[in-house]
Amino acid sequence: MDTPLTRRPVLGGLAAGAAAILHARPSEAAMTPPDLILIHGRFSTLDPANLDPEAVAITAGRISAVGAARDLLGARAPRTQVLDLGGRRVVPGLIDSHMHVIRGGLNYNMELRWDGVRSLADAMSMLKRQVAVTPPPQWVRVVGGFSAHQFAERRLPTLAELNAAAPDTPVFILHLYDRALLNAAALRAVGYTRETPDPPGGEIQRDAAGNPTGLLLARPNASLLYATLAKGPKLPPDYQLNSTRHFMREMNRLGVTSVIDAGGGLQNYPEDYQVIETLHAEGQLTLRIAYNLFTQKPREELADFAGWAGQVRPGQGDDLYRHNGAGEMLVYSAADFEDFRQPRPEMPPNMEADLEPVIRLLAENRWPWRMHATYDETISRALDVFETVHRDTPIDRLPWFFDHAETISDRNIDRIAALGGGIAVQHRMAYQGEDFVARYGARAAEATPPIRRMLAAGVRVGAGTDATRVASYNPWVCLAWLVTGRTVGGLPLYPAANRLDREAALRLWTQANTWFSSEAGKKGQIAVGQLADLAVLSADYVHVPEQAIAEISSDLTLLGGEVVHGSGPFAHLAPPLPPAMPDWSPTRTFGGQHARPSTARPATSDDALARLSSACGCARPCGVHGHQHARAYGPAPAGDAAAFWGAFGCACWAV
């Protein structure tokens, strides 16, 4: 009799011989029975040698066999747990190659998320409800992850609307990195008056009398927005621990098991890493985190990296928490902010002189690095420095890469390939594509970034989100962008020549991203010997309509073979999580990423198919054996009902 899967502690090492059950002789396999066997799943292994297996076995936190169900079940022991996945799609745990998860976790429980909300009316309704429960002197904060273009109204709230919704409670709304909206109470809280000067690169908008209106603009430097947000109350350390756990669980809910943390503004090392290090020491990390160190001091960047080089080395740590190198900020004189509402910023003439000693230090100490660079002009000048350093200290075997690279040229793609570098791309254009088109034209936007050209040149390419401020942390929004070429507002940006098929897009979110953390071969595939990080999806990524990809989540997420998230029929397997702190946290009421609600109507249109895709998979409202699909969502279209429902990994189609 199959035993139910229960949560158990993360196991330490790999038992001797446990990593080769599939290829082992029967006597050897009998000596090392698996801890867990997954059956009746549709496995996207991304392993060319084993594309369509029936089952997966896990032993001591690693994948120990991938193959025929009969063979794997034959190797089980009485203690082996067997989990029936009911035909669901299974993918390697997703890896975000660029995210600010450490900083984001400290604040997650304080933030009202508008990620995925379809109308400004709904967003403002959420804000009003949150205002009603937020005690003084706390703020209501909407800190990025959304775009005005996603709203049906195609606009942000007005300052008058904010003041009417919250006359006394401070409200701060960050829109990408181009602006922030503050109501009158927030202006009073931060102390901005007619005497407050505009900082370099930013503007405090004023009325005719010179008084601040509440609109802050990046022109194009976002430091004003950062600095204003930093004036708000912070959570105490025990609440930050709780907040980070909730943020990690939210990422697990979306199928993410690993993140490369890109540092961030006002994220000092080692002070602001104490929460994540405490969670690691207590065995409470549910994400694997490789962290980069982000310099915080203009004109003191070299001293920062020299000091850190004496404290920590790349790779230091373990499979759950490890150091990954330098960046994404290397020197402030090379920071080209990506506000497409503003003209491209010119980097100062001292950029190369500032950057070269930092790159020399990193290369000599064998530190990998990542560098924020939006525009081709910045990339050209940085590559001049990299090539100069390479002549003295080769960097072609060192994992280094650019982040973003929306307007990179073919010539610079080839230069990166020649130096053995990589490019980490993010779906910032899904949120800012309309602004880019308005400034540069639709033709210029067709390859921003030119991902297919990068891959053809042999450059290592990985994908991520750059969450939580400039874009949503939802990986499926990014995957939808890679496949469809559309913004969250529905604008088509890319021709077919710069879009990816679904497998190629998934690979950028799994196997390809392991190069960026020096972990190639350790994870990213469903293959023998790799870490057992898996996501069992709510709908079949391979077959759902393109417009439904962004609605996918994970019904079951495993980290090293341990359940870190479960919903629907797998909810009882999920480890307990304490309530979000404080008790007024928006997380308690609204959660994080907003899911599109399903609509009860027959599947007779592309829109209905998209809604059905997010509701199917036997972990949604139907229940595993509830047989409610036909009643709740209408009959399948004329034709083969089995094929229709099967595309969603659904076992209830026969009703």
Buried (B, 14 or more C-beta within 10 A) or exposed (E): EEEEBEEEEBBEEBBEBBBBBBEBEEEBBEBBBBBBBBBBBBBBBBBEEBEEBBBBBBBBBBBBBBBEBEBBBEBBEEEBBBBBBBBBBBBBBBBBBBBBBBBBBBBBBBBBBBBBBBEBEBBBEBBEBBBEBBEEEBBBBBBBBBBBBBBEEEEBBEBEBBBEBBEEBBBBBBBBBBBBBBBBBBBEBBEBEEEEEBBEBBBBEBEEEEEBBBBBBBBBBBBBBBBBBEBBEEBEEEBBBBBBBBBBBBBBBBBBBBBBBBBBBEBBBEEBBEBBBBBBEEEBBBBBBBBBBBBBEEEEBBEBBEEBBEEBBBBEBEBBBBBBBBBBBBBBBBBBBBBBBBEBBEBEEEBBEBBBBBBBBBBEBBBBBBBBBBBBBBBBBBBBBBEBBBEEBEBEEBBBBBBBBBBBBBEBBBBBBBBBBBBBBBBBBBBBBBBBBEBBEEEEBBBBBBBBBBBEBEBBBBBBBBBBBBBBBBBBBBBBBBBBBBBBBEBBBBEEEBBBEBEBBBBBBBBBBBBBBBBBEBBBBBBBBBBBBBBBBBBBBBBBBBBBBBBBBBBBBBBBBBBBBBBBBBEEBBBEBEEBBBEBBBBBEBBBBBEBEBEEBEBEEEBBBBBBBBBBBBBBBBEBEBBBBBEBBBBBBEEEBEEBBBBBBBBBBEB
